[in-house]
Amino acid sequence: MTDTAPRPTLEAVAARAGVSRATVSRVVNGAAGVREALAARVRRAVEELGYVPNQAARSLVTRRHDAVAVVVAEPEERVFADPFFARQMRGIGKELTAHDNQLVLLLTEGREDHARVARYLTGGHVDGALVFSLHLDDPLPGLVRRAGVPTVFGGRPGWSDGREDVVYVDSDNRGGARDAVRHLAALGRARIAHITGPLDQTSAADRLAGYRDVVGDADPALVARGDFTPGGGERAMRELLGRCPGLDAVFAGNDLTAAGALRVLRAHGRRVPEDVAVVGFDDMLSVAEQTEPPLTTVRQDIEEMGRLMARLLLRGLDHEAAGPTDLSGSTPRPSSGVVLPTTLVHRASA
């Protein structure tokens, strides 16, 4: 075995800086009440000695673990196959890293995983949770609430329990869908179909509502249910062509769905956009720029959604740490919901 040098202690830092151990502890833990000249000496001693705070001891003082759970209510194969999740977690990770926090990823493959997640959250391992991709009957919101962990949700909450303090970040799914369908109508398309996402998720339900805002009482046969996957898009597109062979446009629930729909249209000899115009939703460049033809789609800033979720959570934690006397407005509580705008990106498919 290789001998290792002893780990620098608070006492060693205090001796190097010529201050008390308590002063070092306050500086290391970010507490107020230390003159800047003394704090600078402590920081210099920390750097010279290579002192790394003991996280367990630090947590006893700050009551913070500098770790945040990211809970995704989807199976592992879906999370790692869909670039949406990678972009959202990239945004979350950047924001947490900027504030020296760790990301702890928790996935729920099925109902048996919910108890495991609940135990972890109640075990005092993390300061808060970011939860997204919820389905309407998902027990996670209740489990998180009972765990008493500060939480920000990704997506408009679909449950209704009378609570008004739910913090969430979403995109304007309904408005973006209206823009997509209005664009298709402006092209002169008269039989506009829609492939939904899973309708037990509010994003898919809102996009269907936006579609209906524009088409009104369109033929119900023009709506087919998908699941936000390429395979779901293929199945729904075949279903639509079988029911409504004269359709001339498709608004797909997301870009992956649109990619599947495009493959089926090509296999059936339908030219895009000459015979059938197609619009997606998300603007994931790894998908939208690689389809044939490149996809016209509704852009939502997925990475910014992740960053904003993390930012709101950390701001809320700082507000709690400041205590009830900090009501000056310098650290305001986040509003219950933040909805980011969307934009239509024009490419060759419509």
Contacts in CASP RR format, 6 or more apart in sequence:
PFRMAT RR
TARGET T0000
AUTHOR 0000-0000-0000
METHOD contacts of the structure
MODEL  1
MTDTAPRPTLEAVAARAGVSRATVSRVVNGAAGVREALAARVRRAVEELG
YVPNQAARSLVTRRHDAVAVVVAEPEERVFADPFFARQMRGIGKELTAHD
NQLVLLLTEGREDHARVARYLTGGHVDGALVFSLHLDDPLPGLVRRAGVP
TVFGGRPGWSDGREDVVYVDSDNRGGARDAVRHLAALGRARIAHITGPLD
QTSAADRLAGYRDVVGDADPALVARGDFTPGGGERAMRELLGRCPGLDAV
FAGNDLTAAGALRVLRAHGRRVPEDVAVVGFDDMLSVAEQTEPPLTTVRQ
DIEEMGRLMARLLLRGLDHEAAGPTDLSGSTPRPSSGVVLPTTLVHRASA
7 52 0 8 1.000
8 49 0 8 1.000
8 50 0 8 1.000
8 51 0 8 1.000
8 52 0 8 1.000
9 51 0 8 1.000
10 21 0 8 1.000
10 24 0 8 1.000
10 25 0 8 1.000
10 28 0 8 1.000
10 51 0 8 1.000
11 21 0 8 1.000
12 49 0 8 1.000
12 51 0 8 1.000
13 24 0 8 1.000
13 28 0 8 1.000
13 42 0 8 1.000
13 45 0 8 1.000
13 46 0 8 1.000
13 49 0 8 1.000
13 51 0 8 1.000
14 20 0 8 1.000
14 21 0 8 1.000
14 23 0 8 1.000
14 24 0 8 1.000
14 45 0 8 1.000
16 45 0 8 1.000
16 48 0 8 1.000
16 49 0 8 1.000
17 23 0 8 1.000
17 24 0 8 1.000
17 38 0 8 1.000
17 41 0 8 1.000
17 42 0 8 1.000
17 44 0 8 1.000
17 45 0 8 1.000
18 41 0 8 1.000
19 38 0 8 1.000
19 41 0 8 1.000
19 42 0 8 1.000
23 34 0 8 1.000
23 38 0 8 1.000
23 42 0 8 1.000
24 42 0 8 1.000
24 45 0 8 1.000
25 31 0 8 1.000
25 61 0 8 1.000
26 32 0 8 1.000
26 33 0 8 1.000
26 34 0 8 1.000
27 34 0 8 1.000
27 38 0 8 1.000
27 39 0 8 1.000
27 42 0 8 1.000
27 43 0 8 1.000
28 42 0 8 1.000
28 46 0 8 1.000
28 51 0 8 1.000
28 53 0 8 1.000
28 58 0 8 1.000
29 53 0 8 1.000
29 58 0 8 1.000
29 61 0 8 1.000
29 62 0 8 1.000
34 42 0 8 1.000
45 51 0 8 1.000
55 65 0 8 1.000
55 66 0 8 1.000
58 64 0 8 1.000
59 65 0 8 1.000
62 321 0 8 1.000
63 321 0 8 1.000
64 127 0 8 1.000
64 317 0 8 1.000
64 321 0 8 1.000
65 124 0 8 1.000
65 125 0 8 1.000
65 126 0 8 1.000
65 127 0 8 1.000
66 100 0 8 1.000
66 101 0 8 1.000
66 102 0 8 1.000
66 127 0 8 1.000
67 101 0 8 1.000
67 102 0 8 1.000
67 103 0 8 1.000
67 104 0 8 1.000
67 125 0 8 1.000
67 126 0 8 1.000
67 127 0 8 1.000
68 92 0 8 1.000
68 96 0 8 1.000
68 101 0 8 1.000
68 102 0 8 1.000
68 103 0 8 1.000
68 104 0 8 1.000
68 126 0 8 1.000
68 127 0 8 1.000
68 128 0 8 1.000
68 129 0 8 1.000
68 130 0 8 1.000
68 310 0 8 1.000
68 313 0 8 1.000
68 314 0 8 1.000
69 104 0 8 1.000
69 105 0 8 1.000
69 106 0 8 1.000
69 120 0 8 1.000
69 121 0 8 1.000
69 125 0 8 1.000
69 126 0 8 1.000
69 128 0 8 1.000
69 129 0 8 1.000
69 130 0 8 1.000
69 149 0 8 1.000
70 89 0 8 1.000
70 92 0 8 1.000
70 103 0 8 1.000
70 104 0 8 1.000
70 105 0 8 1.000
70 106 0 8 1.000
70 129 0 8 1.000
70 130 0 8 1.000
71 106 0 8 1.000
71 107 0 8 1.000
71 108 0 8 1.000
71 117 0 8 1.000
71 129 0 8 1.000
71 130 0 8 1.000
71 131 0 8 1.000
71 132 0 8 1.000
71 140 0 8 1.000
71 144 0 8 1.000
72 79 0 8 1.000
72 85 0 8 1.000
72 105 0 8 1.000
72 106 0 8 1.000
72 107 0 8 1.000
72 108 0 8 1.000
72 131 0 8 1.000
72 132 0 8 1.000
72 133 0 8 1.000
73 108 0 8 1.000
73 131 0 8 1.000
73 132 0 8 1.000
73 133 0 8 1.000
73 134 0 8 1.000
73 135 0 8 1.000
73 138 0 8 1.000
73 140 0 8 1.000
74 85 0 8 1.000
74 107 0 8 1.000
74 108 0 8 1.000
74 133 0 8 1.000
75 107 0 8 1.000
75 108 0 8 1.000
75 109 0 8 1.000
75 110 0 8 1.000
76 107 0 8 1.000
76 109 0 8 1.000
78 85 0 8 1.000
78 229 0 8 1.000
79 85 0 8 1.000
79 107 0 8 1.000
80 86 0 8 1.000
82 228 0 8 1.000
82 229 0 8 1.000
82 256 0 8 1.000
83 284 0 8 1.000
83 286 0 8 1.000
83 287 0 8 1.000
84 254 0 8 1.000
84 282 0 8 1.000
84 284 0 8 1.000
84 302 0 8 1.000
85 133 0 8 1.000
87 284 0 8 1.000
87 302 0 8 1.000
87 303 0 8 1.000
88 132 0 8 1.000
88 302 0 8 1.000
88 303 0 8 1.000
88 305 0 8 1.000
88 306 0 8 1.000
89 103 0 8 1.000
89 105 0 8 1.000
89 306 0 8 1.000
90 303 0 8 1.000
91 303 0 8 1.000
91 304 0 8 1.000
91 305 0 8 1.000
91 306 0 8 1.000
91 307 0 8 1.000
91 310 0 8 1.000
92 103 0 8 1.000
92 130 0 8 1.000
92 306 0 8 1.000
92 307 0 8 1.000
92 309 0 8 1.000
92 310 0 8 1.000
93 103 0 8 1.000
93 310 0 8 1.000
94 303 0 8 1.000
94 307 0 8 1.000
95 306 0 8 1.000
95 307 0 8 1.000
95 310 0 8 1.000
95 311 0 8 1.000
95 314 0 8 1.000
96 102 0 8 1.000
96 103 0 8 1.000
96 310 0 8 1.000
96 314 0 8 1.000
99 314 0 8 1.000
101 127 0 8 1.000
101 310 0 8 1.000
101 314 0 8 1.000
104 125 0 8 1.000
104 126 0 8 1.000
106 117 0 8 1.000
106 120 0 8 1.000
107 113 0 8 1.000
108 114 0 8 1.000
108 117 0 8 1.000
108 140 0 8 1.000
111 139 0 8 1.000
114 139 0 8 1.000
114 140 0 8 1.000
114 143 0 8 1.000
117 140 0 8 1.000
117 143 0 8 1.000
118 143 0 8 1.000
118 144 0 8 1.000
118 146 0 8 1.000
118 147 0 8 1.000
120 126 0 8 1.000
121 128 0 8 1.000
121 129 0 8 1.000
121 143 0 8 1.000
121 144 0 8 1.000
121 147 0 8 1.000
121 148 0 8 1.000
121 149 0 8 1.000
122 146 0 8 1.000
122 147 0 8 1.000
122 148 0 8 1.000
122 149 0 8 1.000
126 149 0 8 1.000
127 149 0 8 1.000
127 150 0 8 1.000
127 317 0 8 1.000
128 149 0 8 1.000
128 150 0 8 1.000
128 151 0 8 1.000
128 313 0 8 1.000
128 317 0 8 1.000
129 144 0 8 1.000
129 149 0 8 1.000
129 150 0 8 1.000
129 151 0 8 1.000
129 152 0 8 1.000
129 313 0 8 1.000
130 151 0 8 1.000
130 152 0 8 1.000
130 153 0 8 1.000
130 154 0 8 1.000
130 306 0 8 1.000
130 309 0 8 1.000
130 310 0 8 1.000
130 313 0 8 1.000
131 140 0 8 1.000
131 141 0 8 1.000
131 144 0 8 1.000
131 151 0 8 1.000
131 152 0 8 1.000
131 153 0 8 1.000
131 154 0 8 1.000
132 153 0 8 1.000
132 154 0 8 1.000
132 155 0 8 1.000
132 309 0 8 1.000
133 154 0 8 1.000
133 201 0 8 1.000
134 140 0 8 1.000
134 141 0 8 1.000
134 153 0 8 1.000
134 154 0 8 1.000
134 155 0 8 1.000
134 157 0 8 1.000
134 158 0 8 1.000
134 201 0 8 1.000
135 198 0 8 1.000
135 200 0 8 1.000
135 201 0 8 1.000
136 158 0 8 1.000
136 159 0 8 1.000
136 200 0 8 1.000
136 201 0 8 1.000
136 202 0 8 1.000
137 200 0 8 1.000
141 153 0 8 1.000
141 157 0 8 1.000
141 159 0 8 1.000
144 151 0 8 1.000
145 151 0 8 1.000
150 313 0 8 1.000
150 316 0 8 1.000
150 317 0 8 1.000
150 320 0 8 1.000
151 167 0 8 1.000
151 313 0 8 1.000
152 167 0 8 1.000
152 168 0 8 1.000
152 169 0 8 1.000
152 309 0 8 1.000
152 310 0 8 1.000
152 312 0 8 1.000
152 313 0 8 1.000
152 334 0 8 1.000
153 166 0 8 1.000
153 167 0 8 1.000
153 168 0 8 1.000
153 169 0 8 1.000
153 309 0 8 1.000
154 168 0 8 1.000
154 169 0 8 1.000
154 170 0 8 1.000
154 305 0 8 1.000
154 306 0 8 1.000
154 309 0 8 1.000
155 168 0 8 1.000
155 169 0 8 1.000
155 170 0 8 1.000
155 202 0 8 1.000
155 203 0 8 1.000
156 168 0 8 1.000
156 170 0 8 1.000
156 173 0 8 1.000
156 202 0 8 1.000
156 203 0 8 1.000
156 206 0 8 1.000
156 339 0 8 1.000
157 166 0 8 1.000
157 168 0 8 1.000
157 202 0 8 1.000
158 202 0 8 1.000
164 336 0 8 1.000
165 336 0 8 1.000
166 336 0 8 1.000
166 337 0 8 1.000
167 312 0 8 1.000
167 313 0 8 1.000
167 334 0 8 1.000
167 335 0 8 1.000
167 336 0 8 1.000
167 337 0 8 1.000
168 336 0 8 1.000
168 337 0 8 1.000
168 338 0 8 1.000
169 305 0 8 1.000
169 306 0 8 1.000
169 308 0 8 1.000
169 309 0 8 1.000
169 312 0 8 1.000
169 337 0 8 1.000
169 338 0 8 1.000
169 339 0 8 1.000
169 340 0 8 1.000
170 202 0 8 1.000
170 203 0 8 1.000
170 305 0 8 1.000
170 337 0 8 1.000
170 338 0 8 1.000
170 339 0 8 1.000
170 340 0 8 1.000
171 203 0 8 1.000
171 300 0 8 1.000
171 301 0 8 1.000
171 305 0 8 1.000
171 339 0 8 1.000
171 340 0 8 1.000
171 341 0 8 1.000
171 342 0 8 1.000
172 300 0 8 1.000
172 339 0 8 1.000
172 340 0 8 1.000
172 341 0 8 1.000
172 342 0 8 1.000
173 202 0 8 1.000
173 203 0 8 1.000
173 206 0 8 1.000
173 207 0 8 1.000
173 210 0 8 1.000
173 281 0 8 1.000
173 300 0 8 1.000
173 342 0 8 1.000
174 206 0 8 1.000
174 207 0 8 1.000
174 209 0 8 1.000
174 210 0 8 1.000
174 213 0 8 1.000
175 210 0 8 1.000
175 342 0 8 1.000
176 207 0 8 1.000
176 210 0 8 1.000
176 281 0 8 1.000
176 298 0 8 1.000
176 342 0 8 1.000
176 344 0 8 1.000
177 206 0 8 1.000
177 207 0 8 1.000
177 208 0 8 1.000
177 209 0 8 1.000
177 210 0 8 1.000
177 211 0 8 1.000
177 213 0 8 1.000
177 251 0 8 1.000
177 281 0 8 1.000
177 298 0 8 1.000
178 210 0 8 1.000
178 211 0 8 1.000
178 213 0 8 1.000
178 214 0 8 1.000
179 298 0 8 1.000
179 342 0 8 1.000
179 343 0 8 1.000
179 344 0 8 1.000
180 211 0 8 1.000
180 251 0 8 1.000
180 279 0 8 1.000
180 280 0 8 1.000
180 281 0 8 1.000
180 297 0 8 1.000
180 298 0 8 1.000
180 344 0 8 1.000
181 192 0 8 1.000
181 194 0 8 1.000
181 210 0 8 1.000
181 211 0 8 1.000
181 213 0 8 1.000
181 214 0 8 1.000
181 215 0 8 1.000
181 251 0 8 1.000
181 279 0 8 1.000
182 214 0 8 1.000
183 279 0 8 1.000
183 296 0 8 1.000
183 344 0 8 1.000
183 350 0 8 1.000
184 192 0 8 1.000
184 249 0 8 1.000
184 251 0 8 1.000
184 277 0 8 1.000
184 279 0 8 1.000
184 350 0 8 1.000
185 192 0 8 1.000
185 214 0 8 1.000
185 215 0 8 1.000
187 249 0 8 1.000
187 273 0 8 1.000
187 277 0 8 1.000
187 350 0 8 1.000
189 248 0 8 1.000
189 249 0 8 1.000
189 277 0 8 1.000
190 248 0 8 1.000
191 219 0 8 1.000
191 222 0 8 1.000
191 244 0 8 1.000
191 246 0 8 1.000
191 247 0 8 1.000
191 248 0 8 1.000
191 249 0 8 1.000
192 211 0 8 1.000
192 215 0 8 1.000
192 218 0 8 1.000
192 222 0 8 1.000
192 247 0 8 1.000
192 248 0 8 1.000
192 249 0 8 1.000
192 250 0 8 1.000
192 251 0 8 1.000
193 222 0 8 1.000
193 223 0 8 1.000
193 224 0 8 1.000
193 240 0 8 1.000
193 244 0 8 1.000
193 247 0 8 1.000
193 249 0 8 1.000
193 250 0 8 1.000
193 251 0 8 1.000
194 207 0 8 1.000
194 208 0 8 1.000
194 211 0 8 1.000
194 222 0 8 1.000
194 223 0 8 1.000
194 224 0 8 1.000
194 250 0 8 1.000
194 251 0 8 1.000
194 252 0 8 1.000
194 253 0 8 1.000
195 224 0 8 1.000
195 225 0 8 1.000
195 226 0 8 1.000
195 232 0 8 1.000
195 233 0 8 1.000
195 236 0 8 1.000
195 237 0 8 1.000
195 240 0 8 1.000
195 250 0 8 1.000
195 251 0 8 1.000
195 252 0 8 1.000
195 253 0 8 1.000
195 257 0 8 1.000
195 261 0 8 1.000
196 204 0 8 1.000
196 207 0 8 1.000
196 208 0 8 1.000
196 223 0 8 1.000
196 224 0 8 1.000
196 225 0 8 1.000
196 226 0 8 1.000
196 236 0 8 1.000
196 253 0 8 1.000
197 203 0 8 1.000
197 204 0 8 1.000
197 207 0 8 1.000
197 208 0 8 1.000
197 225 0 8 1.000
197 226 0 8 1.000
197 227 0 8 1.000
197 228 0 8 1.000
197 253 0 8 1.000
197 254 0 8 1.000
197 257 0 8 1.000
198 204 0 8 1.000
198 225 0 8 1.000
198 226 0 8 1.000
198 227 0 8 1.000
198 228 0 8 1.000
199 205 0 8 1.000
199 208 0 8 1.000
199 225 0 8 1.000
204 228 0 8 1.000
204 253 0 8 1.000
207 253 0 8 1.000
207 281 0 8 1.000
208 223 0 8 1.000
211 223 0 8 1.000
211 251 0 8 1.000
212 218 0 8 1.000
215 222 0 8 1.000
219 244 0 8 1.000
221 240 0 8 1.000
221 243 0 8 1.000
221 244 0 8 1.000
222 240 0 8 1.000
222 244 0 8 1.000
222 247 0 8 1.000
224 236 0 8 1.000
224 237 0 8 1.000
224 239 0 8 1.000
224 240 0 8 1.000
224 243 0 8 1.000
225 236 0 8 1.000
226 232 0 8 1.000
226 233 0 8 1.000
226 235 0 8 1.000
226 236 0 8 1.000
226 253 0 8 1.000
226 257 0 8 1.000
227 233 0 8 1.000
228 253 0 8 1.000
228 254 0 8 1.000
228 256 0 8 1.000
228 257 0 8 1.000
229 256 0 8 1.000
229 257 0 8 1.000
230 256 0 8 1.000
230 257 0 8 1.000
230 259 0 8 1.000
230 260 0 8 1.000
230 263 0 8 1.000
231 260 0 8 1.000
232 257 0 8 1.000
232 260 0 8 1.000
233 252 0 8 1.000
233 256 0 8 1.000
233 257 0 8 1.000
233 258 0 8 1.000
233 259 0 8 1.000
233 260 0 8 1.000
233 261 0 8 1.000
233 264 0 8 1.000
234 260 0 8 1.000
234 261 0 8 1.000
234 263 0 8 1.000
234 264 0 8 1.000
236 257 0 8 1.000
236 261 0 8 1.000
237 250 0 8 1.000
237 260 0 8 1.000
237 261 0 8 1.000
237 264 0 8 1.000
237 265 0 8 1.000
238 264 0 8 1.000
240 247 0 8 1.000
240 250 0 8 1.000
241 247 0 8 1.000
241 264 0 8 1.000
241 265 0 8 1.000
241 268 0 8 1.000
241 270 0 8 1.000
247 276 0 8 1.000
248 275 0 8 1.000
248 276 0 8 1.000
248 277 0 8 1.000
249 276 0 8 1.000
249 277 0 8 1.000
249 278 0 8 1.000
249 279 0 8 1.000
249 350 0 8 1.000
250 258 0 8 1.000
250 261 0 8 1.000
250 265 0 8 1.000
250 276 0 8 1.000
250 277 0 8 1.000
250 278 0 8 1.000
250 279 0 8 1.000
251 279 0 8 1.000
251 280 0 8 1.000
251 281 0 8 1.000
252 258 0 8 1.000
252 261 0 8 1.000
252 278 0 8 1.000
252 279 0 8 1.000
252 280 0 8 1.000
252 281 0 8 1.000
253 280 0 8 1.000
253 281 0 8 1.000
254 280 0 8 1.000
254 281 0 8 1.000
254 282 0 8 1.000
255 280 0 8 1.000
255 281 0 8 1.000
255 282 0 8 1.000
255 283 0 8 1.000
255 284 0 8 1.000
255 287 0 8 1.000
255 288 0 8 1.000
255 291 0 8 1.000
255 295 0 8 1.000
255 297 0 8 1.000
256 284 0 8 1.000
256 287 0 8 1.000
257 280 0 8 1.000
258 278 0 8 1.000
258 279 0 8 1.000
258 280 0 8 1.000
258 281 0 8 1.000
258 287 0 8 1.000
258 291 0 8 1.000
258 295 0 8 1.000
258 297 0 8 1.000
258 349 0 8 1.000
259 287 0 8 1.000
259 291 0 8 1.000
259 295 0 8 1.000
261 278 0 8 1.000
262 272 0 8 1.000
262 278 0 8 1.000
262 291 0 8 1.000
262 292 0 8 1.000
262 295 0 8 1.000
262 349 0 8 1.000
265 272 0 8 1.000
265 275 0 8 1.000
265 276 0 8 1.000
265 278 0 8 1.000
266 272 0 8 1.000
266 292 0 8 1.000
269 275 0 8 1.000
270 276 0 8 1.000
272 278 0 8 1.000
272 293 0 8 1.000
272 349 0 8 1.000
273 293 0 8 1.000
273 348 0 8 1.000
273 349 0 8 1.000
273 350 0 8 1.000
277 296 0 8 1.000
277 349 0 8 1.000
277 350 0 8 1.000
278 295 0 8 1.000
278 296 0 8 1.000
278 349 0 8 1.000
278 350 0 8 1.000
279 295 0 8 1.000
279 296 0 8 1.000
279 297 0 8 1.000
279 298 0 8 1.000
279 344 0 8 1.000
279 349 0 8 1.000
279 350 0 8 1.000
280 288 0 8 1.000
280 295 0 8 1.000
280 296 0 8 1.000
280 297 0 8 1.000
280 298 0 8 1.000
281 297 0 8 1.000
281 298 0 8 1.000
281 300 0 8 1.000
282 288 0 8 1.000
282 297 0 8 1.000
282 298 0 8 1.000
282 299 0 8 1.000
282 300 0 8 1.000
282 302 0 8 1.000
283 297 0 8 1.000
283 298 0 8 1.000
283 299 0 8 1.000
283 300 0 8 1.000
283 345 0 8 1.000
284 302 0 8 1.000
287 295 0 8 1.000
288 294 0 8 1.000
288 295 0 8 1.000
288 297 0 8 1.000
288 345 0 8 1.000
288 347 0 8 1.000
289 295 0 8 1.000
289 347 0 8 1.000
291 349 0 8 1.000
293 347 0 8 1.000
293 348 0 8 1.000
293 349 0 8 1.000
294 347 0 8 1.000
294 348 0 8 1.000
294 349 0 8 1.000
295 347 0 8 1.000
295 349 0 8 1.000
296 344 0 8 1.000
296 345 0 8 1.000
296 346 0 8 1.000
296 347 0 8 1.000
296 348 0 8 1.000
296 349 0 8 1.000
296 350 0 8 1.000
297 344 0 8 1.000
297 345 0 8 1.000
297 347 0 8 1.000
298 342 0 8 1.000
298 343 0 8 1.000
298 344 0 8 1.000
298 345 0 8 1.000
299 342 0 8 1.000
299 343 0 8 1.000
299 344 0 8 1.000
299 345 0 8 1.000
300 340 0 8 1.000
300 342 0 8 1.000
301 340 0 8 1.000
304 340 0 8 1.000
305 340 0 8 1.000
308 338 0 8 1.000
308 340 0 8 1.000
312 334 0 8 1.000
312 338 0 8 1.000
315 331 0 8 1.000
315 334 0 8 1.000
316 331 0 8 1.000
316 333 0 8 1.000
316 334 0 8 1.000
318 331 0 8 1.000
319 326 0 8 1.000
319 331 0 8 1.000
319 332 0 8 1.000
319 333 0 8 1.000
322 331 0 8 1.000
END
